[in-house]
Amino acid sequence: EGESSDLGRKITEEIIANNLLTANKRDGVDDAWRDYQQILAELGLIYSTKLTQKLRLTDAGHMYLAGELGYSELIGIQALRYQYPNGQKSTMQSRQKLALGAAADALPSTVTELQSSRGVLIKPGLLVLRILLELYNIGGRADLSVDECLAFLLPCKKNSEWPSALAELITWRTGGSDLSHLNKHARRNVQDWFQLLGRTEMCEKIGKKIVLSAGAKSNSEVLHTILDEQENIKNYWIPTAFDNSTLLTW
């Protein structure tokens, strides 16, 4: 922590020497750090190296290394807090520009600004857990498939829209049509979220579905309180500018 000089090469050499991860060669050169550091930033354990030259660990990163947070606790906390827009995913991908077509030229240059200007303010993990808990509370199947998430949860721009998503899901389960063609572009993203949530103490991944864990069901009132707190507007990151110093606050 605190180093910046030739940091990527040093960490890559350490990774390979200890046989921790693959080398991920680029043009014949080992470049593991470039790929794997993104995971640490996404999980909120380090600050993005795009925003700061020196390697900086977050408070959560320090707590995990010190043993103050267990693995499933850490993943659970970060899964609940992770939101869009955020300060990590700012690059507009070529696929996104292509999908936007001619309109892309008139839009902000970063995804963070675009989502902010369009009123996106959502925590995906929180939304999944909210729907699972509500299904459990009404006596329904406390599980979700990837197709159901793509059809009913993905269109939500804000967590406050969960009642509509839940109502549509319940109606569809009484005999709706095939969903497999809807929002297929985000299938991998939802699958990744299922993998992430399945490593928390609140959920389990069973086959291709995500379900509430036995512990979450037996402590449903506690989980409800946690979700209410995370849905409070004061617990969202709302950017007031889009320079590096502001993005770092995420």
N, C-alpha and C positions, 0 to 999 in steps of 0.2 A: 504494500500500500504506500502511496506517495511517489512511487517511481514513474517516470515517463520515458526515459531514454532506452530505446530498443526493447521496450517492455514485451511486445508481442513475441519477438524471437526468443527471449529468455523463458517465457512461460511455455511456449511451444516445445522448446528443448526439454523442459522439466516434465511436461506431459508425456512426451515420447519416451524419455529415459526411464520413466516409471511405469510405462505401458498402461497408462490410464485411459487414453482415448486415441482415436485414429489420427494419423498425421495430416490428412486433408491437404494433399499437395496441390499447389497452383504453379503451373509452369515449371514443374520439377522441384519446387521449393516447399518444404513443410510449412503449413500455415494454419495449424489447429486453432490457435488463439482467436483468429479472425472470426471463425464460425462459432466456437463454443462460448466466447465471451458474451455473445448476444443473449444466450440463455440466462446468464447471471443478471444481465441488465433487465431482461423481460420479467424475471421473478423478483426484481426490486432488491437484489443483493449487492449490486454495484451500480455506480452512476455510469451512464452510457459514455463510452470513450469517444463518441462523436461530440460530446458536449464538454468534456474536460480531458486535457492531455494527461494529467496525473491520474493514476488508478486510485479511485475512492470507493470505499465500502460504505453502504448505507447502515443505519442503525440496526435494521433487521439482519443484515449480513454479519455485523459484529455480534449480535445476540445469538445467532445460530452457531457461529464459530466458538463462542464462549460456553455453549451448552445451555444457554438460558431458554432456548426454544428447541423443541424436538422437531424432527423432520416433518411429520404429519401436521404438527401445529403450525410450522412455518408455511407449508404449502396451503393450509387452510386459511390462514390469515391473509396471505398474499392473493389467493384466489378470490376472496371476498372483496378485497380492496382494488383489484386491477380494473381499470376503467378505460373507456374511450370517451373523449380524446385523451391522449396522454403525451408525455414528453419524449417517449422512446420511439414510437412509430410515427415519425414525421415525414419520411420519404414517400413521395408519390410514385407508386410502382407503374411500370409501363403498361401493365394489364389494366390498371385503373384508368389511366389516361385514354387507352383505347376504348374502354367501355363508355367513358364520358363523351368521346367523339369530339366534335367541334366545340362543345361547351367547355372542354378542358382548358382552352386558351384564356377563357374569361374567369377562371376559378383561381383561388389562392394556390400558391406554389407548394404548400405542405399539407399533408393529411390532417395534421393537428388543427390548422386554421380552417380547413374545409369542414371538418366535423363540428368544430366550434361554431362556425357561421351557420350551419344547418341545424343547430339545436340538438346534436347528438350528446348525450350525457348518460352513459350506461355502463354498468358493471356486469359483464356476461355471466361470471360465476355466480354472482348474487341472484341474478334472474333465474338461472337454472334451479338453484336451491329454493328460491321462493315458490316456484311452480311445483317442485317436488313436495315441499312441505304442505302447500295448500291442497294438493291432491290427497295427501295422507290424511289431512284434517277432515276432509269431506268423505273419507272412506273409499276413495278411488285408488286405482293402481298408482303407487308412489314410484313410478319409473318414467323415463323418457327415452325415446329412440332418437337417433340422429335425424331421421326424416321429420319427426315431430318438432324438433328444435329448429330445423331449417324452415319449416312451414309456419310455425306459430311464434317462436321466440325471436328469431333473427330479424323480422321486420320491426321489432320494438326499438325506438330511438331512445327511450328513457325507461328506467326501472318502474316508474309509476304507471306504465302501460300494462303491467302484468295482469290485471283483472281481465282485460280484453283478450290477451293471449290465452289465459286459462279457460275462458268461456268458449273460445273458438276450438280449443283442443278438446274440451269435454263434448262439445257438439259433434266434432268430427269422429270421436271414438264411438259414437252410436251408429256409425255406418257410413263414414265418409269415403271419398274417392281416393285413388292412389296419390301419394305425395312425392314419390321418388324423383319426379322431374323438377321439383321446386328448389330454387336457389342452390343448384348443384355446385356452383363456384365456391361455396363456403363449406363444403362437406369436410374437407381436411381440417379446417379450423375447428369445427364442432367436435370432430373426433379427438383432436388435441385437447380440447377443453374437458372431454370425458376422461381422458387419460389423467389430466391434472387433478380433477375433482376426485377421481378414484383413489388418489394418494392422500387424501385428507381423511380425517376421522368422521366426516359428515356424510360421505357417499361411498358407494362401492360400484365398480364397473362389472356388470354381469353380462357376458356375451357382448352384444352390441348396444346394450342399454346402460344408463346410469340410474342408480336407485339410491334411496336414503338408507344409510347404515342403521343397524339395530340400535346403536348408541344414540343416533340422531332422533330416532323414533321415540325412544324411552326418555329423551330429554327435549321433546318437541317444544315445550314452553320456553326453555332457555334459548333454543335455536331461533324461535320466533322473535325473542327480544334482540338477539344479535342482528337478525335481518332488518328489523325495524331501525336499529341504530345505524346500520350501514346504508340504509335508504334515506336517511336524513340528509338534506341538501348540504349541511355543514361538513359532511364527510366525503364530499366530492372535490376533486381538483378542478377548479374552473380558471383557465388561463386568462390573464388580463393583457398579456402581450405574448410575443412569440420569438423572443430572442433567447440565447442560450441560458442566461441567468434565470429566466422565467421557466424554461423547460426543465431546468435542474430541480425546481421546487416540486415537480411531480415525483 
